[in-house]
Amino acid sequence: MSDELWSRAEIESPCVKLCTIHPETRLCLGCARSIDEIAAWGRMSAEERRAVMAELPGREPAPKDRRGGRKARLER
């Protein structure tokens, strides 16, 4: 796929083409945007996009702690 399709004269998209939505946080593992933000991105004003972009560095798209495994068995 050509990157020309992804380039725009407007504020850049945070998309890194790793589009997977985490089932618990409902955030994209690649860019940390919500499904609603991704869907609305093309209709957002430049100010709205800048606001989302400013929030992204502080978001955790997936929980850091491990689920299951030995630790979970020992805690039962």
OpenMM code with the backbone's topology and positions (N, CA, C; nanometers):
from openmm import Vec3, app, unit

residues = "MET SER ASP GLU LEU TRP SER ARG ALA GLU ILE GLU SER PRO CYS VAL LYS LEU CYS THR ILE HIS PRO GLU THR ARG LEU CYS LEU GLY CYS ALA ARG SER ILE ASP GLU ILE ALA ALA TRP GLY ARG MET SER ALA GLU GLU ARG ARG ALA VAL MET ALA GLU LEU PRO GLY ARG GLU PRO ALA PRO LYS ASP ARG ARG GLY GLY ARG LYS ALA ARG LEU GLU ARG".split()
positions = [
    Vec3(0.0841, -0.1169, 0.0000),
    Vec3(0.0000, 0.0000, 0.0000),
    Vec3(0.0891, 0.1238, 0.0000),
    Vec3(0.0550, 0.2174, -0.0798),
    Vec3(0.1337, 0.3397, -0.0919),
    Vec3(0.1059, 0.4348, 0.0238),
    Vec3(0.2118, 0.4971, 0.0752),
    Vec3(0.1939, 0.5950, 0.1823),
    Vec3(0.1308, 0.7235, 0.1301),
    Vec3(0.1253, 0.7413, -0.0018),
    Vec3(0.0610, 0.8594, -0.0572),
    Vec3(-0.0858, 0.8653, -0.0172),
    Vec3(-0.1501, 0.7503, -0.0026),
    Vec3(-0.2891, 0.7462, 0.0390),
    Vec3(-0.3066, 0.7956, 0.1820),
    Vec3(-0.2014, 0.7841, 0.2614),
    Vec3(-0.2093, 0.8195, 0.4028),
    Vec3(-0.1687, 0.9645, 0.4282),
    Vec3(-0.1086, 1.0307, 0.3321),
    Vec3(-0.0613, 1.1660, 0.3563),
    Vec3(-0.1718, 1.2668, 0.3256),
    Vec3(-0.1770, 1.3711, 0.4084),
    Vec3(-0.2773, 1.4754, 0.3930),
    Vec3(-0.2125, 1.6094, 0.4226),
    Vec3(-0.2717, 1.7149, 0.3731),
    Vec3(-0.2204, 1.8488, 0.3987),
    Vec3(-0.2570, 1.8951, 0.5404),
    Vec3(-0.3482, 1.8267, 0.6049),
    Vec3(-0.3925, 1.8627, 0.7390),
    Vec3(-0.2983, 1.8039, 0.8427),
    Vec3(-0.3354, 1.8185, 0.9702),
    Vec3(-0.2565, 1.7599, 1.0779),
    Vec3(-0.2439, 1.6090, 1.0543),
    Vec3(-0.1266, 1.5575, 1.0773),
    Vec3(-0.1017, 1.4156, 1.0504),
    Vec3(-0.1838, 1.3255, 1.1415),
    Vec3(-0.2087, 1.2083, 1.0912),
    Vec3(-0.2767, 1.1064, 1.1702),
    Vec3(-0.1730, 1.0342, 1.2558),
    Vec3(-0.2082, 0.9949, 1.3774),
    Vec3(-0.1153, 0.9198, 1.4607),
    Vec3(-0.1082, 0.7716, 1.4213),
    Vec3(-0.1839, 0.7332, 1.3202),
    Vec3(-0.1885, 0.5930, 1.2789),
    Vec3(-0.0495, 0.5422, 1.2404),
    Vec3(-0.0140, 0.4246, 1.2942),
    Vec3(0.1128, 0.3602, 1.2607),
    Vec3(0.0882, 0.2292, 1.1867),
    Vec3(-0.0360, 0.2130, 1.1390),
    Vec3(-0.0769, 0.0960, 1.0612),
    Vec3(-0.0643, -0.0347, 1.1404),
    Vec3(-0.0880, -0.0263, 1.2707),
    Vec3(-0.0934, -0.1422, 1.3588),
    Vec3(-0.2297, -0.1358, 1.4272),
    Vec3(-0.3318, -0.1597, 1.3481),
    Vec3(-0.4693, -0.1348, 1.3908),
    Vec3(-0.5297, -0.2566, 1.4595),
    Vec3(-0.5203, -0.2578, 1.5914),
    Vec3(-0.5790, -0.3632, 1.6732),
    Vec3(-0.6395, -0.2972, 1.7959),
    Vec3(-0.7670, -0.3203, 1.8188),
    Vec3(-0.8353, -0.2600, 1.9328),
    Vec3(-0.8293, -0.3556, 2.0519),
    Vec3(-0.7794, -0.3054, 2.1653),
    Vec3(-0.7717, -0.3867, 2.2863),
    Vec3(-0.9137, -0.4072, 2.3395),
    Vec3(-0.9514, -0.5299, 2.3741),
    Vec3(-1.0895, -0.5572, 2.4141),
    Vec3(-1.1323, -0.4908, 2.5454),
    Vec3(-1.0399, -0.4624, 2.6345),
    Vec3(-1.0764, -0.4014, 2.7630),
    Vec3(-1.0732, -0.2491, 2.7568),
    Vec3(-0.9656, -0.1927, 2.7056),
    Vec3(-0.9512, -0.0469, 2.7043),
    Vec3(-1.0250, 0.0163, 2.5871),
    Vec3(-1.0528, -0.0618, 2.4825),
    Vec3(-1.1188, -0.0146, 2.3604),
    Vec3(-1.0347, 0.0910, 2.2886),
    Vec3(-0.9013, 0.0848, 2.3091),
    Vec3(-0.8081, 0.1749, 2.2419),
    Vec3(-0.7241, 0.0955, 2.1423),
    Vec3(-0.6831, 0.1631, 2.0354),
    Vec3(-0.5981, 0.0995, 1.9351),
    Vec3(-0.4584, 0.0775, 1.9946),
    Vec3(-0.4043, -0.0425, 1.9773),
    Vec3(-0.2712, -0.0730, 2.0299),
    Vec3(-0.1620, 0.0018, 1.9536),
    Vec3(-0.1908, 0.0432, 1.8323),
    Vec3(-0.0919, 0.1163, 1.7528),
    Vec3(-0.0861, 0.2645, 1.7838),
    Vec3(-0.2019, 0.3305, 1.7867),
    Vec3(-0.2032, 0.4767, 1.8005),
    Vec3(-0.2679, 0.5260, 1.9292),
    Vec3(-0.3316, 0.4407, 2.0060),
    Vec3(-0.3963, 0.4715, 2.1340),
    Vec3(-0.5244, 0.5531, 2.1199),
    Vec3(-0.5774, 0.5658, 1.9983),
    Vec3(-0.7056, 0.6349, 1.9823),
    Vec3(-0.8198, 0.5373, 2.0083),
    Vec3(-0.9353, 0.5930, 2.0475),
    Vec3(-1.0548, 0.5112, 2.0653),
    Vec3(-1.1162, 0.4828, 1.9286),
    Vec3(-1.2071, 0.3872, 1.9252),
    Vec3(-1.2759, 0.3552, 1.8000),
    Vec3(-1.3510, 0.4787, 1.7501),
    Vec3(-1.4154, 0.5507, 1.8404),
    Vec3(-1.4902, 0.6702, 1.8011),
    Vec3(-1.3980, 0.7770, 1.7426),
    Vec3(-1.2807, 0.7952, 1.8032),
    Vec3(-1.1861, 0.8942, 1.7509),
    Vec3(-1.1355, 0.8550, 1.6130),
    Vec3(-1.1077, 0.7266, 1.5943),
    Vec3(-1.0603, 0.6788, 1.4641),
    Vec3(-1.1678, 0.7011, 1.3580),
    Vec3(-1.2923, 0.6665, 1.3920),
    Vec3(-1.4021, 0.6806, 1.2965),
    Vec3(-1.4284, 0.8267, 1.2612),
    Vec3(-1.4130, 0.9162, 1.3566),
    Vec3(-1.4445, 1.0575, 1.3349),
    Vec3(-1.3269, 1.1393, 1.2840),
    Vec3(-1.2086, 1.0816, 1.2773),
    Vec3(-1.0862, 1.1566, 1.2465),
    Vec3(-1.0992, 1.2418, 1.1204),
    Vec3(-1.1535, 1.1873, 1.0154),
    Vec3(-1.1658, 1.2606, 0.8889),
    Vec3(-1.2632, 1.3765, 0.8954),
    Vec3(-1.3545, 1.3748, 0.9918),
    Vec3(-1.4530, 1.4819, 1.0066),
    Vec3(-1.4153, 1.5825, 1.1151),
    Vec3(-1.3100, 1.5527, 1.1911),
    Vec3(-1.2702, 1.6418, 1.3001),
    Vec3(-1.2047, 1.7684, 1.2449),
    Vec3(-1.2222, 1.8762, 1.3206),
    Vec3(-1.1522, 1.9998, 1.2870),
    Vec3(-1.0044, 1.9833, 1.3264),
    Vec3(-0.9224, 2.0737, 1.2776),
    Vec3(-0.7798, 2.0696, 1.3125),
    Vec3(-0.7620, 2.0833, 1.4633),
    Vec3(-0.8442, 2.1650, 1.5272),
    Vec3(-0.8345, 2.1846, 1.6720),
    Vec3(-0.8707, 2.0562, 1.7469),
    Vec3(-0.9745, 1.9877, 1.7008),
    Vec3(-1.0134, 1.8620, 1.7644),
    Vec3(-0.9035, 1.7572, 1.7497),
    Vec3(-0.8426, 1.7506, 1.6329),
    Vec3(-0.7331, 1.6548, 1.6115),
    Vec3(-0.6140, 1.6879, 1.7002),
    Vec3(-0.5811, 1.8159, 1.7103),
    Vec3(-0.4693, 1.8553, 1.7966),
    Vec3(-0.4958, 1.8163, 1.9415),
    Vec3(-0.6202, 1.8313, 1.9857),
    Vec3(-0.6554, 1.7944, 2.1238),
    Vec3(-0.6368, 1.6445, 2.1460),
    Vec3(-0.6806, 1.5631, 2.0515),
    Vec3(-0.6624, 1.4178, 2.0630),
    Vec3(-0.5139, 1.3847, 2.0612),
    Vec3(-0.4398, 1.4446, 1.9690),
    Vec3(-0.2957, 1.4178, 1.9586),
    Vec3(-0.2237, 1.4530, 2.0888),
    Vec3(-0.2665, 1.5596, 2.1552),
    Vec3(-0.2035, 1.6009, 2.2810),
    Vec3(-0.2283, 1.5002, 2.3922),
    Vec3(-0.3419, 1.4305, 2.3883),
    Vec3(-0.3758, 1.3322, 2.4911),
    Vec3(-0.3061, 1.1979, 2.4718),
    Vec3(-0.2711, 1.1648, 2.3497),
    Vec3(-0.2218, 1.0299, 2.3183),
    Vec3(-0.0982, 0.9866, 2.3975),
    Vec3(0.0025, 1.0718, 2.4179),
    Vec3(0.1212, 1.0236, 2.4920),
    Vec3(0.0913, 0.9737, 2.6325),
    Vec3(-0.0143, 1.0217, 2.6949),
    Vec3(-0.0476, 0.9793, 2.8304),
    Vec3(-0.1379, 0.8573, 2.8379),
    Vec3(-0.1822, 0.8080, 2.7246),
    Vec3(-0.2741, 0.6937, 2.7232),
    Vec3(-0.1995, 0.5613, 2.7233),
    Vec3(-0.2567, 0.4644, 2.7911),
    Vec3(-0.2045, 0.3282, 2.7912),
    Vec3(-0.3048, 0.2427, 2.7148),
    Vec3(-0.2762, 0.2048, 2.5908),
    Vec3(-0.3733, 0.1290, 2.5127),
    Vec3(-0.4023, -0.0104, 2.5664),
    Vec3(-0.3087, -0.0658, 2.6419),
    Vec3(-0.3291, -0.2005, 2.6963),
    Vec3(-0.2770, -0.2042, 2.8395),
    Vec3(-0.3429, -0.2799, 2.9261),
    Vec3(-0.2940, -0.2939, 3.0641),
    Vec3(-0.1517, -0.3502, 3.0651),
    Vec3(-0.0714, -0.3014, 3.1572),
    Vec3(0.0686, -0.3454, 3.1652),
    Vec3(0.0847, -0.4746, 3.2437),
    Vec3(-0.0086, -0.5002, 3.3369),
    Vec3(0.0060, -0.6205, 3.4177),
    Vec3(-0.0343, -0.7441, 3.3381),
    Vec3(0.0227, -0.8558, 3.3755),
    Vec3(-0.0062, -0.9821, 3.3079),
    Vec3(-0.1348, -1.0400, 3.3609),
    Vec3(-0.2054, -1.1088, 3.2743),
    Vec3(-0.3264, -1.1789, 3.3156),
    Vec3(-0.2982, -1.3276, 3.3126),
    Vec3(-0.3474, -1.3983, 3.4113),
    Vec3(-0.3301, -1.5430, 3.4119),
    Vec3(-0.1878, -1.5833, 3.4464),
    Vec3(-0.1485, -1.6986, 3.4015),
    Vec3(-0.0138, -1.7475, 3.4276),
    Vec3(0.0038, -1.7948, 3.5703),
    Vec3(0.1268, -1.8153, 3.6103),
    Vec3(0.1602, -1.8687, 3.7417),
    Vec3(0.1108, -1.7790, 3.8546),
    Vec3(0.1315, -1.6480, 3.8414),
    Vec3(0.0919, -1.5552, 3.9476),
    Vec3(-0.0588, -1.5666, 3.9752),
    Vec3(-0.1413, -1.5728, 3.8733),
    Vec3(-0.2849, -1.5822, 3.8933),
    Vec3(-0.3228, -1.7135, 3.9616),
    Vec3(-0.2541, -1.8220, 3.9277),
    Vec3(-0.2837, -1.9501, 3.9910),
    Vec3(-0.2464, -1.9474, 4.1392),
    Vec3(-0.1351, -1.8818, 4.1730),
    Vec3(-0.0909, -1.8764, 4.3118),
    Vec3(-0.1810, -1.7886, 4.3973),
    Vec3(-0.2456, -1.6890, 4.3363),
    Vec3(-0.3313, -1.5970, 4.4106),
    Vec3(-0.4679, -1.6563, 4.4432),
    Vec3(-0.5029, -1.7675, 4.3839),
    Vec3(-0.6344, -1.8291, 4.4107),
    Vec3(-0.6459, -1.8845, 4.5472),
] * unit.nanometer
topology = app.Topology()
chain = topology.addChain("A")
for resn in residues:
    res = topology.addResidue(resn, chain)
    for name in ("N", "CA", "C"):
        topology.addAtom(name, app.Element.getBySymbol(name[0]), res)
